[in-house]
Amino acid sequence: MADEAQKIQELTLEEVMGDRFGRYSKYIIQERALPDIRDGLKPVQRRILYAMSIDGNTYDKGFRKSAKSVGNVMGNFHPHGDSSIYEAMVRLSQDWKLREPLIEMHGNNGSMDGDPPAAMRYTEARLSKIASEMLMDIDKKTVDFVLNFDDTAEEPTVLPARFPNLLVNGATGISAGYATEIPPHNLGEVTDGLIYLLDHPDATLDQMMTLIKGPDFPTGGILQGVDGIKKAYETGRGRVVVRAKTSIEQLRGNREQIVISEIPYEVNKAMMVKKIDELRVLKKVDGIAEVRDESDRTGLSVVVELKKQADSQGILNYLFKNTDLQITYNFNMVAISHMQPKQVGLLEILHAYLEHQEEVVIRRTKYTLQKALDRQHIVAGLIKALSILDQVITTIRGSKNKKNAKDNLVASYAFTEAQAEAIVSLQLYRLTNTDVTALEQESAELDAAIKKYRAILDDPKALARVIKAQLKAMIKTYRNDRKTIIEAQIETLEIDTSVTVIDETVMVAVSHDGYLKRSSLRSYQASDETDAGLKDGDFAILQKPLQTLDQLMMFTNYGHLIQRPVHEIADLKWKEMGEHISQSIGLAADEAIIAAFAFTPGDQAGYFVIGTDDGYIKQTAFTDLLPSRTYRSKAQDFIKLHAKAHVTNVNWVPSDDGLVVFSASYKGYGLSFALSEVSISGAKASGVKLMDLKEGDHVTNFILYDSQDKHAAVAIMTQRGAFKRMLLSEVGITSRARRGVLILRELKKEPHRVVAMVGVKQKMLLLIHTNQQQVITLNPYQHATGDRYSNGSFVMDIDEVGQPQFIQSTVHENQ
């Protein structure tokens, strides 16, 4: 028991977890997810190729069931699930994933549409011809072997790899703390680069890139961004753009169609086609009539048929930007080099491959040299034996058995054990003069071969010539044309909004409480004029027909500007309430929209005049309030507010020429001054002083009017329900930042206070909203004009309908 107790270790959880996870990480990095820099294979891929090779399942023999190969791999070399082995085998056969597939497969091996392959009991497979080059000379001790998982067989740690598979077929994988993304390349280009590197070991990356121009994807396409390729080849990381190969074809009736013949690498074609068709169905792109996948066994073809007069290039640019018709490919070239994961550049990969080939050729040469020396020794013994044939025969006949005969030959004639074995195994027909000649010729050939092998081992130049000859043979047999076109610059895509939006007239409504909607004119005209779908107490700040390409600008009392192109507003029936702005942009609970304006796309002129209830005013240029990149999810600030202040109203003016500001305060003061006194400031400014307010007073509102307009008038509502229409000529034009003059007669008991003020004109109706969600309609011109010393006349019973809070003006043609 004491001994057992001594075996117990006290370890912290951190130590145990750290140690176990470290072991696990090392295993999956080295033995599962990352390729070897020498042969470009992950362990499961290497085991599949080796198992199929030793099973004779090669390109020059018939196909065999995939399940048999998977079973061999799983039973002998790879103790993992059969599905993971089969998935790796299928990928090795897919010519849209690998530039040079290493396995040929009969049956359904998946598709570019993401369809799964048939079960392994249905498909048949064998090694491809080029896969045999990966395994060439593996039986000549060219690579190290280790025992398999149960010590019953041996497996190679790397394949001889007659061609640079890591670059030709690329690799992708994710392990603990590492990921790899190496694109496929053209075999001919990479091999040309290796040959050049053999002749010029100090070649620069620029020199190498004249031969290896960049990735060559099996799916073709167009690769843009030479700078990104160069950076990736230097550091192992880089970014390029890969886009589909497209053409625009003419159809009858002045129509066109976009034909997609090649798509970016590893893009799911079916999902890409579905996304393009969704853009058509959801009407995000105006001009697409139909999307068809016409791909068949002759090649890929996706057709996007356009409507008459559609902007084909504009639509194509939109598809490039918003679908997988164009993707960003990120290089992350990580491979196992000397048993460690390493981020590698192009030259390092090429040098590592040549280093591997030198080792393979040296080990193969040593093996063949030893075989030649052994054979030469045997041939020398046979020639000697034939020269003393009679004595040899006599000695053999006088021996008791084969072993005795060998011993007697060694003792009598100084043959070696190996030579004696060859002599006693000699067939009688070989005892002819002709055979002596053949042996002497073989001896001469062996001498020449041995000399050549020793030269390869002794002379680095001779070794390089052998590797170069092998590479040239690969080029001669397997070179094919580049599929991917490389363009130096990444094209900047400019999307014309007119391409994606149908330019039509719609009815738009923006409510005080923040509800937005647009409806077709048909839906608006079919609805009851009084039913705008708004909830009780809410009212429209803007309600008018607009174009879908117009830009909507909405200002809140908290100093926030919300911008929306009209076509991005929810398209609803007119009787529906609409979509609340808080679904995309967060607003305060009591935040409300106080002004809304619509502008055409090219209209960016004029100024916004903004006032606050704590007595500040400013002008801000339209160009300072253009939409930001995050306008969909974040409101802009259009003014810097002081503590507890709110924006009273916002006006847009083309210029300040001849305009006058009239402001009214809650305690009944009015002030007029020229708008030119208000300086133009940026969106983040607070502005300048509007009125010099008494303590406890605040600005109710301000309006702008033309100084030449002698009939300019305002409507004033008090908290007691009194209404007064007053000509602005009653208030003389002075200067900004003054207190102003009284525009109500001050009473000692229950004095009137200005709760709402608005400018009025002929043919205008006023809608007075109360705090009990009542709306009183008033024609201001049915009431006499009052001077600035009057308090107007009572127009509503505040005990019944509530106190007035807001006046909304509307033009009525019948008035």
Secondary structure, DSSP 8 states (H G I E B T S, - for coil): -HHHHHT-----HHHHHHHHHHHHHHHHIIIIIS-BTTT---HHHHHHHHHHHHTT--TTS--EEHHHHHHHHHHHT--S-HHHHHHHHHHHH-TTT-SS-SEEEES----TT------TTT-EEEE-HHHHHHHTTGGGT-S-EEE-TTSSSEEESS---SS-HHHHH-EEEE-SS-EEEE----HHHHHHHHHHHHH-TT--HHHHHTTS-S---TT--EEE-HHHHHHHHHHSEEEEEEE-EEEEEEETTTEEEEEEEE--TT--HHHHHHHHHHHHHTTSSTTEEEEEE--BTTB--EEEEE-TT--HHHHHHHHHHHSTTEEEEEEE-EEEETTEEEE--HHHHHHHHHHHHHHHHHHHHHHHHHHHHHHHHHHHHHHHHHHTHHHHHHHHHTSSSHHHHHHHHHHHH---HHHHHHHHT--GGG-SHHHHHHHHHHHHHHHHHHHHHHHHHH-HHHHHHHHHHHHHHHHHHH-----SEEESS-------HHHHS---EEEEEEETTSEEEEEEHHHHHHS-TT-----TT--EEEEEEEETT-EEEEEETTSEEEEEEGGGS-B--TTS--EEGGGTS---TT--EEEEEEE-TT---SEEEEEETTSEEEEEEGGGG---TTTTT--EE-S---TT--EEEEEEES--TTEEEEEEETTSEEEEEEGGGS-B--TT---EE-----TT--EEEEEEEETT-TT-EEEEEETTSEEEEEEGGGS-EE-TTS--EE-S---SSS---EEEEEEE-TTEEEEEEETTS-EEEE-GGGS-B--TT---EE-S-HHHH--EEEEEEEE-TT-
